[in-house]
Amino acid sequence: TAPRKPAARQARIVPVAERKEQYLAFGLGGEVFAMEIGYVKEVIQYGEITEVPLMPSYIRGVISLRGEMVPVIDLSVRFGRPLTEIALRSCVIILEVPRQEGSAVVGVIVDNVSEVLELADSEIEPPPAFGKDPRAEFLSGVGKAGEHFVILLDVRHILSIDELAALSGDPGPEVAVS
């Protein structure tokens, strides 16, 4: 018998709308939020946080993560809400946030982590317009997960570049004084 020729493979083109991104969904103050999973280094159980005096109110303190000092942000306070009440399922999401030079590692306190969502571009609406509300910059969109809406956060804007530099002890770019 003659050897069989392999069947010709046809390239399958996947429309952009079908591509899906992964988001880590979590609860905060009775609402469901999510952030791109690419920024998430790990999720740890809420533990001892060392308070640091003279920090902004949304900085709960610092933790030691494998010998590295990591600032911990209370997202609820950052969003202009009351302090997060710590409960059994409270945890800290450790994020690696890009900066102009390298990246900064920060933790954010949330009520719970619920799941990893896959959302296609067609399932994400742009963030609602809130006028000049500075908190609107934290949003990257609103996702539809089943019958529920999920508020998608823009991790890069949870802290500004200047705030990240200040937290890491980096004085930032030098400014000439005349």
N, C-alpha and C positions, 0 to 999 in steps of 0.2 A: 504494500500500500504506500501511496505517496504521502509525505509529511503534510500535515494540515497547516495552512497559513492562518496566523492569528487574525481574528476579526479586526477590521479597522476601527480604531477608537475615535469617537467624535468628541470634540471639545465641547463641553457644556458651559455656556456663558450664563453666569448668575447675575441677574439684574441687581443693581445697587440696592433697591428697595427690599430685596430678600435677605441681604446680609444683616446679621444680628450682632449687637454688642452686648456684653455681659455687664450687669450692674448688681452691686451688693445692696439688698433692701434691708432697711432697719426701721424700727419704731422710735419715735421721739415725740413726747407730749401728745400721744393719741393719734398721731398722723404717721403715714408711711412715706419715707424718703428713700432715695437710692443714689449711689454714686458709682462712677465707672470703676470696675473691679481692677483695672490696670494700676490704679493708685494705691490699692490696698496691699499692705505688706502682710498683715496678720490681724486676727481678732483675738483679744485676750480678755479674760475675766477681770471685772473691776476689782482693783485691790488698793493697797495703801498709796495715797498720793501725798507728796510733800508740798505743802503750801509755800509759795514764795511771795514775800511782801512786795508791795508797790507794783504789782502786775495788773494789767487790765482785768476787769471783773469777769470776763469770759475765760480767762486762764485759771483753771482750778489748781494748777501746780505742776509738778514734774514727777515722773516715775523713772526708775532705773530699768532699762530694758537691755539685758545682757551687757551691763556695764556702761551703756550709753544713756545720757540724760535726755529724756523726751518730754517736751512740754505737752500738757493735756488741756484741751479746749472743751468747755461745756457748750455744745452746739446750741442748746436751748437759749442760753444767755447771749450767745453770739447773734442769735436771731431776734433778740429783744424780748425774750420770754423769761419766766422765772427759772431759777436754778433747777437743774435736773435732780429729782429725788432718786437716790440710789436704792435699788431693789435687787431681788435675787437674780434676775436675768440681765441686769445692767452690765455693760461691757465697754471696752475701749477698742476702737478701730484704729489701728496704727497705719498711718498714711505716709507715703513718700511723695512729697509735693515738689514738682520741678521749679527750679529757680534759674536765673541767668547763669549762675556759676554753680553747677552741681544740683543738689536737691536738699530739702529739709525734711526731717522725720518729725511728725507730730501725731498725737493721739487725740481722738474725739470721743467724748462720752455719749453713749446712746442708751435708750431704755432696753433694747434688745436687737439682735440681728435675726432676720426671719428667713431669707432665702437669697439665692442667686437668680436674677431674672435675665432672660434673653429678650431684648427688644429690638425689633427692626426699625429702620428709619421711619417707615410708614406708621409705626405705633407711637411715635413721639411728636408732640406738638411743641411749637416754640413757647418759651415762657410767656405768661400773660404780661401785658404792659401795665406797670404800676406807676407810671409817670417817672418822677426823679427819685423814687425811693431807693436809697443806697443798698437796701437788703435784696433788691431784685437782682443785683449782680451775682448773688449766690446761686441763682437758678440757671440751669442749662436747658430745661424743658419740663414737660409733663408727659409721662408715659402712661399708656393704657395697658394694664396687666389684667387680663380677663375682664371682669366687670368693674374693676377698681382703677382709680388714678393713683399714680406714684409721682411724687415731686422729685425731679432729678436735680441734684446739686452739682455745681461747677466747683470741683475741689480746688482748682487753682485760685478761686476768689474767696474761699473761706478765710484765708489770710492773704493780705497783700504782700508783695515782694518786700516792702519796707518792714512790715511786721515780722515776716519770716527772718529777715536779716537781724532784726533786733533780738528775736528770741534765740537765735543761734549764736549771738555774741559777735556777729560780723558787723562791722561799722558801716558796711555798704560802700557805694562808690564815693571816692574822695571828691570833695567840692573845694575848688580854689577860693580862697578868701582874699579879697583885695583891700 
